[in-house]
Amino acid sequence: MTLVDAVVDRPVSRQTSEMIAAAQPQLEFLLASSRWAQRNRSPDGADFVAGNPQSVLPGYVQALESALTPRDDHWFGYKVSEATARRGAAAALRERRGSAYEADDIVMTNGAMAGLLGALRTVVDPGDEVIFFKPSWFFYQALITACSAVAVPVMLSPPAFDLDLDRLRAAITPRTRAVIINSPNNPTGRIYPAEALITVGQLLTEAASRHGRAIFLISDEAYSRIVFDRSAYPSPAEYYENSFLVYTYGKTLLTPGERLGYVALPPTMPHRAELRAALIATLFLCGYAFPDAVLQRALPDLEQLCLDLGALQRRRDRLVTALREQGYVLAVPEGAFYLLPKCPIPDDVAFADYLAQQDVYVLPGSLVDLPGYFRLSLTASEEMIERGLPIFRKAMDLAPALISPAQTGTY
């Protein structure tokens, strides 16, 4: 029984059922029937599925402990988008981006998912179209569907997965209301260059003028501080004034269970005071989607912390070199957490299932809109990498034998 099957006889709204259906394969994998969901967490296993921590970042607990100590009687009262947190986030943006963000340009959220949904619900009406690029993070389509909008995917081509500006231009219609761009991209690791982002801004400006309605850019910058080889990071929000910048601390601090993020409205954004007020109201009505008081108060200290990018890059280089030597085809990611090797057989689900039987867990590419590939998270420990590499070699050597109907569809 699938998650959708479980609710068909209950009084669930059509919108909710459609939203669940849009996320069905991902939810099944993450929550229910996959071997990864049912794993026994053996110390001899190797988990490359998600960006989960293997240790706690030094300084993180101390920052929370400091913020936990009450300074007044209202320390744990209702919190919406606190000035302390907003000032800390705006100061960091000014320092890293050189843009004139102020505290009033920041709206705090309990992670990037709340920020994405809040931004969408603030500007999207039922029937509007929202463009996003594939391969992509799991839940863009489901979030768009949750707004009763129409998801318009634009497929990017391997191996580079560059923004396809011709396809973007063709996808824009009079109903287009928003475009989501994720850079560095999950799962490809691509950082989109400034030249392409300038052209995106021009396309959206021209289309908005032609159709007589604003088009919003939603820039998902969850991995904006996770960049390799001292690469520059051009923010999509810097090149188009009608932009929402969505950020989460869960990647930078490798604490995905602690929901802390924000939406920033660039100082050049038209009607930003009205949009900011609407966004705050939307987050309130989405289920009070603001961070907890302690996390907000800890933000200025948390802004000073970052996971070890050098160690992450060393793991990237170790895996890329070893997998290529074994015969895998994969690009070198410029940022984010992930590698995206091509499977040695067409059926990425069967391939991932074989690895799971050996206690090595990867994400089938089909779940990120890229069948025939698999995704590896670089947040796996070095010990996991060394345990996993012999299994990857064995899988490559046995690849022809893995094409079996009995192994297909386990996920």
C-alpha positions in Angstrom: 0.0 0.0 0.0 1.3 3.4 -0.9 0.9 6.6 1.1 -1.7 7.8 -1.4 -3.6 4.5 -1.3 -3.7 4.8 2.5 -5.8 8.0 2.3 -8.1 7.5 -0.7 -11.0 6.4 1.5 -10.6 9.3 3.9 -12.0 12.9 3.7 -8.7 14.3 2.4 -8.9 17.3 0.2 -8.2 17.1 -3.5 -5.4 19.6 -3.2 -3.7 17.6 -0.4 -4.0 14.3 -2.3 -2.5 15.9 -5.4 0.4 17.3 -3.3 1.1 13.9 -1.8 0.9 12.3 -5.3 3.5 14.8 -6.6 5.9 13.7 -3.9 4.9 10.0 -3.8 8.2 8.3 -4.8 10.3 10.5 -2.6 8.0 10.1 0.4 7.9 6.3 -0.1 11.7 6.2 -0.2 12.3 8.5 2.8 9.6 7.3 5.1 8.3 3.9 4.2 9.3 1.0 1.9 12.9 1.5 0.8 15.7 -0.6 2.1 17.2 2.7 3.3 14.1 3.6 5.4 14.2 0.1 6.9 18.0 -0.1 7.4 19.3 -1.4 10.7 22.0 1.4 11.0 24.8 -1.2 11.2 28.2 0.3 12.1 29.6 -1.5 9.1 27.2 0.2 6.7 27.8 3.1 4.4 25.1 5.7 4.1 25.4 8.1 1.1 21.7 9.0 0.9 21.1 12.3 2.7 23.1 15.3 3.9 23.1 14.1 7.5 25.9 14.8 10.0 28.3 12.2 11.3 29.5 14.5 14.1 28.5 17.8 15.8 30.1 21.0 14.5 32.4 22.5 17.2 30.8 25.6 18.7 27.2 24.7 17.7 26.1 23.4 21.1 27.7 26.2 22.9 25.9 28.7 20.8 22.5 27.1 21.6 23.4 26.8 25.3 24.2 30.5 25.4 20.9 31.4 23.7 19.0 29.0 26.0 19.8 31.0 29.1 16.9 33.4 29.8 17.7 37.1 29.9 14.2 38.3 30.8 10.8 36.9 31.6 9.7 36.9 28.0 12.6 34.9 26.7 10.4 32.0 25.6 7.4 34.0 24.6 5.9 34.1 21.1 8.5 34.9 18.5 7.9 35.7 14.8 10.8 37.2 13.0 13.1 38.5 15.7 15.3 41.6 15.2 18.4 39.9 16.7 18.2 37.2 14.1 17.3 39.5 11.2 20.2 41.8 12.0 22.7 38.9 12.1 21.5 37.5 8.8 21.5 40.9 7.1 25.0 41.7 8.4 26.3 38.4 7.0 24.7 39.0 3.6 26.3 42.5 3.5 29.7 41.1 4.3 29.6 38.1 1.9 27.6 39.6 -1.0 28.4 43.3 -0.8 24.7 44.1 -1.1 22.9 46.6 1.1 20.6 44.2 2.9 19.1 45.5 6.2 17.3 43.8 9.0 13.9 44.8 7.6 14.8 42.9 4.4 14.9 39.5 6.2 12.0 37.3 7.2 13.0 34.3 9.4 11.7 30.8 8.6 12.0 27.4 10.1 14.2 26.2 7.2 14.3 26.5 3.5 11.2 24.5 2.8 9.1 26.9 4.8 10.8 29.8 3.0 10.1 28.3 -0.4 6.4 27.5 0.4 6.0 31.0 2.0 7.4 32.8 -1.0 5.3 30.8 -3.4 2.1 31.3 -1.5 2.8 35.0 -1.2 2.8 35.6 -4.9 1.2 32.6 -6.7 -2.5 32.3 -7.4 -4.3 29.1 -8.4 -3.7 28.2 -12.0 -0.5 30.3 -12.2 2.6 28.5 -13.6 5.9 28.1 -11.8 9.0 27.0 -13.7 11.7 24.9 -12.2 14.7 23.1 -13.5 15.3 19.3 -13.5 17.1 17.4 -12.2 16.1 19.1 -8.9 15.5 18.8 -5.2 12.7 16.4 -4.3 9.8 18.6 -3.4 9.6 21.6 -5.8 6.7 20.1 -7.7 4.9 19.2 -4.5 5.2 22.7 -3.1 4.0 24.2 -6.3 1.1 21.8 -6.3 0.3 22.8 -2.7 -0.3 26.3 -3.9 -2.8 25.1 -6.6 -0.3 26.2 -9.2 1.0 24.4 -12.3 4.5 23.1 -12.1 6.4 23.6 -15.4 9.7 21.6 -15.4 12.5 22.5 -17.7 15.0 19.6 -18.2 18.7 20.3 -18.2 21.1 18.2 -20.2 24.0 16.2 -18.9 26.9 16.2 -18.5 27.2 20.0 -17.7 23.5 20.6 -16.6 23.9 24.2 -17.5 20.9 26.5 -17.5 19.2 26.1 -20.9 18.1 29.6 -21.7 16.3 28.6 -24.9 14.2 26.1 -23.0 13.5 28.7 -20.3 12.4 31.2 -22.9 10.1 28.6 -24.5 8.6 27.7 -21.1 7.5 31.2 -20.2 3.8 31.9 -20.9 1.3 34.6 -19.9 0.5 32.4 -16.9 4.1 32.3 -15.6 4.3 33.8 -12.2 7.6 32.5 -10.7 10.8 30.7 -11.6 12.8 28.6 -9.1 16.6 28.5 -9.5 18.8 26.4 -7.1 22.5 27.2 -7.2 24.7 25.4 -6.3 22.3 22.8 -7.6 21.1 19.7 -5.7 21.9 17.1 -7.2 24.3 18.3 -9.9 26.6 20.5 -7.9 26.5 23.1 -10.7 27.1 26.8 -9.8 25.4 28.8 -12.5 27.7 31.6 -13.9 26.9 35.2 -13.7 26.6 35.5 -17.5 23.7 33.0 -17.6 22.0 34.6 -14.6 22.2 38.1 -16.2 20.4 36.6 -19.3 17.8 35.0 -17.0 17.1 38.4 -15.5 16.7 39.9 -18.9 14.4 37.1 -20.1 12.2 37.6 -17.0 12.1 41.3 -17.3 11.2 41.2 -21.0 8.5 38.5 -20.4 7.0 40.5 -17.4 6.7 43.6 -19.6 5.3 41.7 -22.5 2.6 39.9 -20.5 1.8 42.8 -18.2 2.4 41.0 -14.8 5.3 40.5 -12.5 7.4 37.4 -12.7 9.2 36.5 -9.5 12.5 34.6 -9.2 12.8 32.3 -6.1 16.5 31.7 -5.6 17.1 28.6 -3.5 20.5 29.3 -2.0 20.6 26.4 0.6 24.1 25.5 -0.5 25.5 29.0 -1.3 28.3 28.6 1.2 29.1 25.1 0.2 31.5 25.8 -2.7 34.7 24.1 -3.7 38.1 25.1 -5.2 37.6 28.7 -4.0 34.9 29.2 -6.6 33.0 32.5 -6.7 29.3 32.2 -5.9 27.1 34.5 -8.0 23.6 34.8 -6.4 20.7 34.6 -8.8 19.0 37.2 -6.7 21.7 39.7 -7.5 20.7 39.9 -11.2 16.9 40.3 -11.0 15.1 42.8 -8.8 11.9 40.7 -8.3 13.7 38.0 -6.3 13.2 36.1 -3.1 16.5 34.8 -1.7 15.8 31.6 0.4 18.5 30.3 2.7 18.8 27.7 5.4 21.5 27.1 8.0 20.9 23.3 7.9 23.5 22.8 5.2 26.2 25.2 6.3 26.1 23.9 9.8 25.1 20.4 8.8 22.2 20.4 11.2 19.1 19.6 9.0 17.1 18.7 12.1 17.4 22.2 13.5 15.1 24.3 11.4 16.5 27.7 10.9 16.5 29.8 7.7 15.2 33.0 6.2 13.8 34.7 3.1 15.6 37.9 2.0 14.0 40.5 -0.2 16.7 42.4 -2.1 16.8 46.2 -1.4 16.0 46.8 -5.0 12.8 44.7 -5.0 9.7 46.7 -5.9 6.8 46.7 -3.3 9.1 44.9 -0.8 7.3 46.4 2.3 4.0 45.0 1.1 5.6 41.7 0.1 7.4 41.4 3.4 4.2 41.9 5.4 2.3 39.4 3.2 5.1 36.9 3.6 5.1 37.2 7.4 1.3 36.7 7.4 1.7 33.7 5.0 4.2 32.0 7.3 1.9 32.6 10.2 -1.0 31.0 8.4 1.2 28.1 7.1 1.4 26.8 10.6 3.5 29.4 12.4 6.6 28.6 10.2 9.0 30.7 12.1 12.1 29.3 13.9 12.1 28.6 17.6 13.1 31.4 19.9 16.4 29.8 20.9 17.5 29.3 17.3 16.7 32.9 16.4 18.6 34.3 19.4 21.6 32.0 18.6 21.8 33.1 15.0 24.5 35.8 15.3 26.8 33.2 16.9 25.8 30.5 14.4 26.6 32.8 11.5 30.3 32.5 12.5 30.3 28.7 12.1 30.6 26.5 9.0 31.3 22.9 8.4 34.8 21.9 7.3 34.8 22.6 3.5 38.3 21.3 3.2 37.3 17.9 4.5 34.2 17.9 2.3 36.3 18.7 -0.8 38.8 16.0 0.1 36.0 13.4 0.3 34.7 14.7 -3.1 38.2 14.3 -4.7 38.7 10.8 -3.1 35.3 9.6 -4.4 35.6 11.2 -7.9 39.1 9.7 -8.4 38.3 6.2 -7.1 35.0 5.9 -8.9 36.4 7.1 -12.2 39.2 4.5 -11.8 36.5 1.9 -11.3 34.8 2.9 -14.6 32.1 5.2 -13.4 31.3 8.3 -15.4 30.7 11.5 -13.3 31.4 15.2 -13.3 33.2 17.1 -10.6 30.7 19.2 -8.6 31.5 22.8 -8.0 29.4 23.0 -4.8 26.7 21.4 -2.6 27.0 18.0 -1.0 26.6 15.5 -3.8 28.2 13.4 -6.6 26.0 12.2 -9.5 27.6 9.1 -11.1 26.0 7.4 -14.1 24.8 3.9 -13.3 26.6 1.0 -15.2 23.1 -0.4 -16.0 20.0 1.5 -17.1 17.9 0.6 -14.1 19.1 2.9 -11.3 16.6 1.4 -8.9 17.9 -2.1 -9.3 21.5 -0.8 -9.0 20.7 1.0 -5.7 18.9 -2.1 -4.5 21.9 -4.2 -5.1 24.1 -1.8 -3.2 21.6 -1.7 -0.3 21.8 -5.4 0.0 25.5 -4.9 0.6 24.7 -2.3 3.3 25.7 0.6 1.1 22.9 3.1 0.5 22.6 5.6 -2.3 19.8 7.6 -3.8 18.4 6.3 -7.1 18.6 9.0 -9.7 14.9 8.5 -10.6 14.0 10.3 -7.3 15.8 13.4 -8.5 14.4 13.3 -12.1 17.5 11.6 -13.5 16.9 7.9 -14.2 20.1 6.0 -15.0 22.2 7.9 -12.3 22.6 7.7 -8.6 23.4 10.4 -6.0 26.0 10.1 -3.3 26.2 12.5 -0.3 29.6 13.8 0.6 28.6 14.1 4.2 29.2 10.4 4.6 32.3 9.8 6.8 35.7 8.9 5.5 35.2 5.4 7.0 31.9 5.0 5.1 33.7 6.0 1.9 36.4 3.4 2.4 33.8 0.7 3.3 31.8 1.7 0.2 34.4 1.8 -2.5 35.0 -1.9 -2.7 31.2 -2.4 -3.0 31.1 0.1 -5.8 33.9 -1.8 -7.6 32.1 -5.1 -7.1 28.9 -3.6 -8.4 30.7 -2.3 -11.5 32.2 -5.7 -12.1 28.8 -7.4 -11.7 26.8 -4.8 -13.6 25.5 -7.1 -16.4 24.2 -9.6 -13.9 22.3 -6.9 -12.0 19.8 -6.4 -14.9 17.1 -8.6 -13.4 13.3 -8.2 -13.3 13.4 -9.6 -9.7 15.5 -6.7 -8.6 13.6 -4.0 -10.3 11.2 -1.8 -8.4 12.2 -2.6 -4.8 12.4 1.1 -4.0 
